[in-house]
Amino acid sequence: MTEVLRRFQRQRAAADVPLVFYSGHGIEMRVPNPWRPLQPWGDLC
């Protein structure tokens, strides 16, 4: 049971990294920037 919990926490920690990355950049992508091409996933963050 402990091993299952440990594996679940490890998967969750790995899944949290892209979420933090994209949420951090989502605000940045909402700022109008003529030099940056339109990012379709910018509004999803």
Distance bins in CASP14 RR format, pairs under 12 A and 6 or more apart:
PFRMAT RR
TARGET T0000
AUTHOR 0000-0000-0000
RMODE 2
METHOD distances of the structure
MODEL  1
1 7 0 0 0 0 0 1 0 0 0 0 0
1 8 0 0 0 0 0 1 0 0 0 0 0
2 8 0 0 0 0 0 1 0 0 0 0 0
2 9 0 0 0 0 0 1 0 0 0 0 0
3 9 0 0 0 0 0 1 0 0 0 0 0
3 10 0 0 0 0 0 1 0 0 0 0 0
4 10 0 0 0 0 0 1 0 0 0 0 0
4 11 0 0 0 0 0 1 0 0 0 0 0
5 11 0 0 0 0 0 1 0 0 0 0 0
5 12 0 0 0 0 0 1 0 0 0 0 0
6 12 0 0 0 0 0 1 0 0 0 0 0
6 13 0 0 0 0 0 1 0 0 0 0 0
7 13 0 0 0 0 0 1 0 0 0 0 0
7 14 0 0 0 0 0 1 0 0 0 0 0
8 14 0 0 0 0 0 1 0 0 0 0 0
8 15 0 0 0 0 0 1 0 0 0 0 0
9 15 0 0 0 0 0 1 0 0 0 0 0
9 16 0 0 0 0 0 1 0 0 0 0 0
10 16 0 0 0 0 0 1 0 0 0 0 0
10 17 0 0 0 0 0 1 0 0 0 0 0
11 17 0 0 0 0 0 1 0 0 0 0 0
12 19 0 0 0 0 0 1 0 0 0 0 0
13 19 0 0 0 0 0 1 0 0 0 0 0
13 20 0 0 0 0 0 1 0 0 0 0 0
14 20 0 0 0 0 0 1 0 0 0 0 0
15 21 0 0 0 0 0 1 0 0 0 0 0
15 22 0 0 0 0 0 1 0 0 0 0 0
16 22 0 0 0 0 0 1 0 0 0 0 0
16 23 0 0 0 0 0 1 0 0 0 0 0
17 23 0 0 0 0 0 1 0 0 0 0 0
17 24 0 0 0 0 0 1 0 0 0 0 0
18 24 0 0 0 0 0 1 0 0 0 0 0
18 25 0 0 0 0 0 1 0 0 0 0 0
18 41 0 0 0 0 0 1 0 0 0 0 0
18 45 0 0 0 0 0 1 0 0 0 0 0
19 25 0 0 0 0 0 1 0 0 0 0 0
19 26 0 0 0 0 0 1 0 0 0 0 0
19 44 0 0 0 0 0 1 0 0 0 0 0
19 45 0 0 0 0 1 0 0 0 0 0 0
20 26 0 0 0 0 0 1 0 0 0 0 0
20 45 0 0 0 0 0 1 0 0 0 0 0
21 28 0 0 0 0 0 1 0 0 0 0 0
21 41 0 0 0 0 0 1 0 0 0 0 0
21 45 0 0 0 0 1 0 0 0 0 0 0
22 28 0 0 0 0 0 1 0 0 0 0 0
22 29 0 0 0 0 1 0 0 0 0 0 0
22 39 0 0 0 0 0 1 0 0 0 0 0
22 41 1 0 0 1 0 0 0 0 0 0 0
22 42 0 0 0 0 1 0 0 0 0 0 0
22 43 0 0 0 0 0 1 0 0 0 0 0
22 44 0 0 0 0 1 0 0 0 0 0 0
22 45 1 0 1 0 0 0 0 0 0 0 0
23 29 0 0 0 0 0 1 0 0 0 0 0
23 30 0 0 0 0 0 1 0 0 0 0 0
23 41 0 0 0 0 0 1 0 0 0 0 0
23 42 0 0 0 0 0 1 0 0 0 0 0
23 44 0 0 0 0 0 1 0 0 0 0 0
23 45 1 0 1 0 0 0 0 0 0 0 0
24 30 0 0 0 0 0 1 0 0 0 0 0
24 42 0 0 0 0 0 1 0 0 0 0 0
24 45 1 0 0 1 0 0 0 0 0 0 0
25 31 0 0 0 0 0 1 0 0 0 0 0
25 36 0 0 0 0 0 1 0 0 0 0 0
25 39 0 0 0 0 1 0 0 0 0 0 0
25 41 0 0 0 0 1 0 0 0 0 0 0
25 42 1 0 0 1 0 0 0 0 0 0 0
25 44 0 0 0 0 0 1 0 0 0 0 0
25 45 1 0 0 1 0 0 0 0 0 0 0
26 36 0 0 0 0 0 1 0 0 0 0 0
26 39 0 0 0 0 1 0 0 0 0 0 0
26 41 0 0 0 0 1 0 0 0 0 0 0
26 42 1 0 1 0 0 0 0 0 0 0 0
26 43 0 0 0 0 1 0 0 0 0 0 0
26 44 0 0 0 0 1 0 0 0 0 0 0
26 45 1 1 0 0 0 0 0 0 0 0 0
27 42 0 0 0 0 1 0 0 0 0 0 0
27 43 0 0 0 0 0 1 0 0 0 0 0
27 45 1 0 0 1 0 0 0 0 0 0 0
28 36 0 0 0 0 1 0 0 0 0 0 0
28 39 0 0 0 0 1 0 0 0 0 0 0
28 42 0 0 0 0 1 0 0 0 0 0 0
28 45 0 0 0 0 1 0 0 0 0 0 0
29 36 1 0 0 1 0 0 0 0 0 0 0
29 37 0 0 0 0 0 1 0 0 0 0 0
29 38 0 0 0 0 1 0 0 0 0 0 0
29 39 1 0 1 0 0 0 0 0 0 0 0
29 40 0 0 0 0 1 0 0 0 0 0 0
29 41 1 0 0 1 0 0 0 0 0 0 0
29 42 1 0 1 0 0 0 0 0 0 0 0
29 43 0 0 0 0 1 0 0 0 0 0 0
29 44 0 0 0 0 1 0 0 0 0 0 0
29 45 1 0 0 1 0 0 0 0 0 0 0
30 36 0 0 0 0 0 1 0 0 0 0 0
30 38 0 0 0 0 0 1 0 0 0 0 0
30 39 0 0 0 0 1 0 0 0 0 0 0
30 41 0 0 0 0 0 1 0 0 0 0 0
30 42 1 0 0 1 0 0 0 0 0 0 0
30 43 1 0 0 1 0 0 0 0 0 0 0
30 44 0 0 0 0 0 1 0 0 0 0 0
30 45 0 0 0 0 1 0 0 0 0 0 0
31 39 0 0 0 0 0 1 0 0 0 0 0
31 42 0 0 0 0 0 1 0 0 0 0 0
32 38 0 0 0 0 0 1 0 0 0 0 0
33 39 0 0 0 0 1 0 0 0 0 0 0
33 42 0 0 0 0 0 1 0 0 0 0 0
36 42 0 0 0 0 0 1 0 0 0 0 0
39 45 0 0 0 0 1 0 0 0 0 0 0
END
